[in-house]
């Protein structure tokens, strides 16, 4: 999983050849850790790797990007396609719900 930060975020999103899932998290956030484990597991599935790029951004280390996208609660997950955020969700979701959210977001 690619780690994004304030310095590389914009360029990464703009140059991505596939949609990009961004997991906005913080080390001190237990729900972020639980969701992060689920996203990590999903990111290892070949079918999902073919569809999108999985990334993470620590909001404590990259506050500018978090502010730019109005991330006020964590975990927040956003899906970017063609350089724009097309879907997002806040809080914890189980694995199947995350997969359904990804599939729905890819259709937008």
Backbone as numpy.savetxt, mean C-alpha at the origin, in Angstrom:
# Nx Ny Nz CAx CAy CAz Cx Cy Cz
9.24 -6.85 -0.86 8.39 -5.68 -0.86 9.29 -4.44 -0.86
8.96 -3.50 -1.70 9.75 -2.28 -1.83 9.38 -1.30 -0.72
10.39 -0.69 -0.12 10.17 0.33 0.91 10.25 1.70 0.25
9.19 2.46 0.37 9.15 3.82 -0.18 9.39 4.83 0.93
9.79 6.05 0.51 10.00 7.14 1.46 9.70 8.46 0.76
9.84 9.55 1.50 9.55 10.87 0.92 10.39 11.16 -0.31
11.59 10.64 -0.35 12.51 10.93 -1.45 12.19 10.15 -2.73
11.73 8.91 -2.61 11.55 8.11 -3.82 10.09 7.85 -4.21
9.15 8.26 -3.38 7.75 7.92 -3.59 7.23 8.40 -4.95
7.31 9.67 -5.21 6.72 10.24 -6.43 7.30 9.58 -7.68
8.60 9.47 -7.76 9.24 8.88 -8.93 8.83 7.42 -9.10
8.79 6.69 -7.99 8.41 5.27 -8.05 7.00 5.11 -8.61
6.05 5.88 -8.08 4.65 5.80 -8.53 4.55 6.19 -10.00
5.23 7.25 -10.39 5.16 7.73 -11.77 5.76 6.76 -12.77
6.80 6.03 -12.36 7.50 5.14 -13.29 7.02 3.68 -13.23
6.11 3.39 -12.32 5.64 2.01 -12.16 4.92 1.53 -13.41
5.25 0.34 -13.83 4.63 -0.24 -15.02 3.37 -1.04 -14.69
3.12 -1.23 -13.40 1.92 -1.92 -12.93 1.32 -1.07 -11.81
0.08 -1.34 -11.44 -0.48 -0.66 -10.27 0.39 -0.92 -9.04
0.35 0.02 -8.09 1.18 -0.05 -6.89 0.29 -0.01 -5.65
0.43 -1.00 -4.79 -0.23 -1.01 -3.48 0.76 -0.40 -2.49
0.31 0.60 -1.73 1.16 1.22 -0.71 0.52 1.01 0.66
1.26 0.36 1.53 0.85 0.12 2.92 1.50 1.21 3.78
0.71 2.19 4.21 1.19 3.24 5.10 1.11 2.69 6.53
2.24 2.66 7.23 2.28 2.02 8.54 3.23 2.76 9.47
3.27 2.31 10.73 4.26 2.76 11.72 4.67 1.54 12.53
5.92 1.54 12.96 6.46 0.40 13.73 5.70 0.17 15.03
5.20 1.22 15.66 4.57 1.13 16.97 3.09 0.71 16.91
2.57 0.46 15.72 1.13 0.23 15.51 0.84 -1.27 15.37
0.25 -1.92 16.40 -0.05 -3.36 16.29 -0.94 -3.74 15.10
-2.04 -3.01 14.81 -2.83 -3.39 13.65 -2.03 -3.30 12.35
-1.08 -2.36 12.28 -0.22 -2.24 11.10 0.61 -3.51 10.92
1.10 -4.02 12.02 1.92 -5.24 11.98 1.09 -6.42 11.50
-0.12 -6.57 12.03 -0.99 -7.68 11.62 -1.34 -7.58 10.14
-1.73 -6.38 9.70 -2.08 -6.18 8.30 -0.85 -6.34 7.41
0.29 -5.83 7.87 1.52 -5.95 7.11 1.88 -7.39 6.84
1.67 -8.26 7.82 1.94 -9.69 7.63 1.04 -10.29 6.55
-0.21 -9.87 6.54 -1.15 -10.36 5.53 -0.74 -9.87 4.14
-0.41 -8.58 4.05 0.00 -8.02 2.76 1.29 -8.68 2.27
2.20 -8.92 3.19 3.46 -9.61 2.84 3.16 -11.00 2.26
2.25 -11.71 2.89 1.87 -13.05 2.42 1.25 -12.97 1.02
0.34 -12.04 0.82 -0.30 -11.88 -0.48 0.73 -11.50 -1.54
1.69 -10.67 -1.15 2.70 -10.19 -2.12 3.58 -11.31 -2.65
3.60 -12.43 -1.98 4.43 -13.55 -2.41 3.71 -14.49 -3.38
2.43 -14.25 -3.59 1.66 -15.08 -4.50 1.95 -14.65 -5.94
2.31 -15.60 -6.77 2.68 -15.31 -8.16 1.58 -14.55 -8.89
0.34 -14.96 -8.70 -0.78 -14.29 -9.37 -0.84 -12.81 -9.01
-0.61 -12.49 -7.75 -0.64 -11.10 -7.31 0.60 -10.34 -7.80
1.74 -10.99 -7.82 2.96 -10.34 -8.31 2.81 -9.93 -9.78
2.05 -10.71 -10.53 1.82 -10.39 -11.94 0.91 -9.17 -12.11
0.08 -8.88 -11.10 -0.91 -7.82 -11.21 -0.46 -6.47 -10.68
0.36 -6.47 -9.62 0.72 -5.20 -9.01 2.03 -5.28 -8.24
2.50 -4.11 -7.84 3.73 -3.98 -7.07 3.33 -3.66 -5.62
3.91 -4.37 -4.68 3.62 -4.18 -3.26 4.71 -3.34 -2.62
4.30 -2.29 -1.90 5.25 -1.40 -1.24 4.76 -1.04 0.15
5.68 -0.47 0.94 5.36 0.01 2.29 5.95 1.40 2.46
5.32 2.21 3.29 5.86 3.52 3.63 5.63 3.76 5.11
6.73 3.98 5.85 6.67 4.25 7.28 6.33 5.74 7.46
5.17 6.03 8.03 4.73 7.43 8.14 5.60 8.25 9.10
6.24 7.60 10.06 7.11 8.34 10.98 8.40 8.77 10.28
8.86 7.96 9.35 10.09 8.27 8.62 9.83 9.10 7.37
8.60 9.11 6.90 8.23 9.84 5.67 6.93 10.61 5.87
6.94 11.60 6.75 5.70 12.31 7.08 5.16 13.17 5.94
6.01 13.65 5.04 5.54 14.51 3.96 4.59 13.76 3.02
4.97 12.56 2.64 4.12 11.77 1.75 2.81 11.41 2.45
2.89 11.05 3.71 1.67 10.74 4.47 0.74 11.95 4.51
1.28 13.13 4.74 0.45 14.35 4.75 -0.12 14.63 3.37
0.68 14.46 2.34 0.23 14.72 0.98 -1.01 13.90 0.64
-1.05 12.67 1.11 -2.19 11.79 0.81 -3.20 11.72 1.95
-3.08 12.67 2.88 -4.04 12.81 3.99 -4.20 11.53 4.81
-3.09 10.87 5.07 -3.10 9.67 5.90 -3.14 10.14 7.35
-4.32 10.01 7.95 -4.51 10.47 9.33 -4.66 9.31 10.30
-4.95 8.14 9.78 -5.07 6.94 10.61 -4.27 5.83 9.93
-3.75 4.95 10.76 -3.02 3.81 10.21 -3.54 2.53 10.84
-3.42 1.43 10.15 -2.90 1.32 8.80 -3.85 1.91 7.77
-3.26 2.50 6.73 -3.98 2.95 5.55 -3.31 2.27 4.37
-4.11 1.75 3.47 -3.59 1.11 2.27 -4.20 1.82 1.07
-3.34 2.17 0.12 -3.80 2.83 -1.10 -3.33 2.05 -2.32
-4.14 2.10 -3.35 -3.80 1.49 -4.62 -3.66 2.60 -5.65
-2.48 2.67 -6.28 -2.20 3.67 -7.30 -2.16 3.00 -8.66
-2.83 3.65 -9.61 -2.79 3.18 -10.99 -2.69 4.40 -11.88
-1.81 4.34 -12.86 -1.59 5.48 -13.76 -1.31 6.75 -12.98
-0.45 6.62 -11.97 0.05 7.74 -11.16 -0.96 8.33 -10.18
-2.15 7.76 -10.08 -3.18 8.31 -9.21 -3.71 7.26 -8.24
-4.08 7.73 -7.04 -4.72 6.85 -6.07 -6.13 6.55 -6.55
-6.44 5.26 -6.70 -7.76 4.86 -7.21 -8.62 4.17 -6.16
-7.99 3.73 -5.06 -8.74 3.05 -4.00 -7.93 3.11 -2.71
-8.64 3.06 -1.58 -7.95 3.01 -0.29 -8.84 2.37 0.76
-8.22 1.94 1.86 -8.97 1.49 3.03 -8.16 1.77 4.28
-8.88 1.90 5.38 -8.27 2.18 6.69 -8.51 1.00 7.61
-7.52 0.72 8.44 -7.69 -0.31 9.46 -7.36 -1.71 8.97
-7.60 -2.64 9.86 -7.27 -4.04 9.60 -8.38 -4.71 8.80
-7.98 -5.58 7.88 -8.92 -6.45 7.17 -8.29 -7.84 7.06
-9.10 -8.89 7.10 -8.56 -10.23 6.93 -8.09 -10.45 5.49
-7.31 -11.50 5.31 -6.67 -11.77 4.03 -7.64 -11.79 2.85
-8.72 -12.51 2.95 -9.66 -12.60 1.83 -10.26 -11.24 1.50
-10.54 -10.43 2.51 -11.08 -9.09 2.26 -10.05 -8.20 1.57
-8.78 -8.33 1.93 -7.73 -7.56 1.27 -7.64 -7.97 -0.20
-7.69 -9.26 -0.47 -7.63 -9.73 -1.86 -8.82 -9.21 -2.66
-10.02 -9.24 -2.08 -11.20 -8.72 -2.76 -11.06 -7.24 -3.03
-10.52 -6.49 -2.05 -10.30 -5.06 -2.22 -9.31 -4.80 -3.36
-8.25 -5.59 -3.42 -7.27 -5.43 -4.51 -7.94 -5.67 -5.86
-8.67 -6.76 -5.98 -9.33 -7.08 -7.26 -10.30 -5.98 -7.66
-11.07 -5.48 -6.70 -12.01 -4.40 -6.98 -11.27 -3.14 -7.41
-10.19 -2.81 -6.72 -9.41 -1.61 -7.05 -8.77 -1.69 -8.42
-8.37 -2.88 -8.82 -7.74 -3.05 -10.13 -8.73 -2.84 -11.27
-10.02 -2.97 -10.97 -11.04 -2.80 -11.99 -11.48 -1.35 -12.16
-11.08 -0.50 -11.22 -11.52 0.91 -11.27 -10.80 1.66 -12.36
